[in-house]
Amino acid sequence: MAAGAGMTGPSLAFLGDFGEAFEFIFKERESVSGGVQIGGIPELSGFAATHMYVSLAAIAIAALLAIPLSLWLGHLGRGDFLATATSNVGRAVPSLALLAFFISFIGLGYTNVIAVLVLLAIPPLITNTYVGVRQVDRDTVDAARGQGMTGMEIVRKIELPLALPSIFAGLRTSAVNVVATATIAPIANVQTLGEPIITPQTYGLVGGLGAAIIVAAITLLVDFVFARLQRAVTPAGLRPMSPVARRRFSFPTRRSLESR
């Protein structure tokens, strides 16, 4: 076991602080201020579990609030201002300011953090869902209406399936933003992976860097999962063709015909 430890040290030494950050993820150590053990998989996995809990709860609540409303507004052809305004407000208002503002009214705890993350997640969902519905071919909608479908049936059977790729693109953006922003939760007394980042007096630079590495890895994983889901719900006819398939199905040009 000692030999293994001896091999681990030199192999990460050339990484400097990054090497120590990786060791912080897997091994406990004494805190900067002393007297308590920090780091290691047990502590960081607890932070990660809370981090994902508040993130997934916020994404689920935001989806339940934003997607049905945007689907119906897109079906009616109203709400252009709402889709544009929410997108701009979502980029303009800092989440940290919202968190501090909500502390005055809601107080500390999960409710505050989830409320802030919900507000962060809603704008991309509203914008992408609305745009996805409005991009559905109007001739298809008119044909469905001519066959006697009600407005709700058109939304459920025509517009929603065709808008799913855009909706999942919004979910993907919201999920990445929420997971990355959940690091501010410790300010409201919710211990996520932001705890080592915002308390350098306990965890030091290495602890903050180790937690940041985990957040980056989780964010990339979430982005990958939603990207696969987005591709899965995209109809085969709407998926971009690979270069090989594009060459296979492309029409011959005059130059290519002359060269034969």
N, C-alpha and C positions, 0 to 999 in steps of 0.2 A: 504493500500500500504506500509505503514511504517512497519507493522508487517511482510509483505512478505520480505522486505529488511532485517529485523532483522533476519529472518530465513535463508536467503541466506548466510549472512556473516559467522555465526558459522558453517554452513554445509560445507563450503569450507575452513575454517580456518586450518583444519588439513592437507590440501594439501600443505600448505606453498606457495611458489612461483607459483606452478601450479594452486592453487586456485585463486590467483590474476591474473594469465594469462587468466583463463577462464572468470573472471570478465572483464578483459580488452577487450575480444572479444565482449562482449555484452553491456558494459557500457563505455561511454566516460569518460575521466579523463584529468587532466591538464598534460601537457608535463613535462619532467624532468627539462628542462630549463625554463619552465613557459611561460605564455602569450598565449598559444594556446591549444585547446582541441584536444586530440588524442584518437584513439581507437573507439570501438563501431561498430555496424553492418554497418552503412552507409559508414564509411571510409574503413573498411576492405573488404566490399563487392566490392567496387570500385577497390581496390588492387587485389582482387581475379578475377574480370572480366578481368582486363588487363593481369594478370598472365595466365589465360586460353586462352586468345586471342593469345598471342605470342606463347604459347605452341602448341595449335592446328594448328596455321598457320605453324609453323616449322615442325610439324609431317606430315601435308598434303603435303608441298613442298618436304620434304625428301622422302615421299612415291612415289610421282610422278616422282622424279628423279631416285631413287634407284631400285624400283621394276621392271619396264619395262626392264631396262638395265640388271639386274641380271637374270630375266626370260630368256632373249635371250641368255646371256652368258651361263647359265645353260643348255639351249637347245642345244647349239653348243658344250658343253663340254669344253669350254675354260673359263679362268678367275679364276683358282684355286688360283693363286698368289694374284689377286685382292681381292678375298673374305677373304683370310688370312691376307693380309697386312692391309686392311681397318679395320678389327677387332682389330688388334694389335695397329694401329695408334689411333683408337678411344679410346682405354684404356690408351694410353701413353700421349696424348696431353691434358693438363688441360684446361678446358673451360674458366677459369678466364684469363689465358694467351692469349687465342684466342681473348677474348673480349677486352683486353687491346691492342692487336696487331691491331685489326680491327678499334679501335677508331682513330688510326693514319691515316687510309686510308678512312674509311667510315664516321667516325664521330660519334656523339652521336645519340641516337634515336632507333626507332623500327627496322630499316633495319639492324643495327649492331647486335642487340640482336637476331633477327630471324635468321640471317646468322650463328651466332655461334651455336644456337640450332639446325639448320638444319645439320650442320657438326657433331654435337653430335648424331643426330638421324640416320644418314645414315649408319654407320658401321653395327649395328645389322640387319638392313633391307637387306643390300647387302649379308651379310653372311647367314642369315636364308633363304632368297629367293633362293640363289644359291644352298645351301645344300638341300632345299626342292625339287627343280627341279631335282637335281642329284640323289636323293633317289627314284624317280619314277621308277618303274620296267621297265627295258629296253625292256623286251619282249612285254610289253603293247605298248610302243612307236613304236617298230618295226612292231607290228601288225597294228597299226594305219597308219603307213607309207605304209605298204603293201596294205592297202585298198584305197590308193590314196590320203590320206590327205597331204596337204602342210605343210611346217614347221610352218607357223603361225597358221594353224588350230590345229596342234598337241599341240602347246603352249597353245592356247586358250581353247581347249576342253579336253585335256588330262592332260598336265603337270600343268597348273595353278590350276585346281580344286583339284588335288591330293597334290599340294604343299601349298594349303591355310592354313592348320594347322601350318606349319612351318613359313609361311609368317606372320600370326597373332601372332605367338610367338615373332617374331622380332619386330612387331608393339608394342606389349605389353612391351617389354624391352625398346624400344625407347621412348615410351610414359612416362614410369615411370622415365627414366633418364632425359627427357626434363622437365617434370613438377617439379622434384626435383631441377634441375639446374637453372630454370628460376628465382630463388631467387637472382641471381647475376645481374639481369637486371637493378636495380637502379644505378649501377655503370655507365651505359650508359644513365642515365637520363630517364629510363622507370620505372614507379612506380608500381612494382608488390608486392607480399607479402614479398619480400625480403627487402622492405623499412624499416620496423621496426627492421629487423634483423641486417642490416648493419649500422643503425644510432642509436646506444644506447644512444648517447648524447641527443636525443630527446625522444625516446620511452623507454629507460631504459631496464633492464634485463627482466622485466615482459612483456613489449611490444614485444620484440624479441621472447620470449618464446611463447606468444600467437599466433604470426604469424607462428612460427614453428609448432605449434599444428595444425593450419589450413592447412599448406602445407602437413603435414603428413597425415591428414585425406583425402585431395584431392588426394594425391598420392595413397593411399590405395583404394580409390573409382575408380580411373582410372585403377589400376591394376585389380580390380574385374570386371569392365566392359569389358576390353579386354580379360580377362580369360574366361568370358561367351561367348564372340564373338568367341574366339578360339575354344571353345567346340562346338559352334553352327555350325561352318563351317567344323568341322571334321566329315568325313563320319562315320556312325554308326559302320561299321565294323572295323574301326581303333581306336575307343575309348577304353580306358582301362576299363575292366569289373570290376564291384563291387565285393567284396568278396563273397556276396551271389550268384550273377550270376555265378561267377567262380566255386563255389562248385556245382551249379546246372548243369553246362554244362561240368564239368570235367569228364574224363574217369575213371571208377573204377579201383583201383589198385588191385594187387593180394591179399594184406593183407585185403582190404575191402571186397573182394569176399569171402575169407576164413572165415571172421567173420560172414557172413550171415548164 
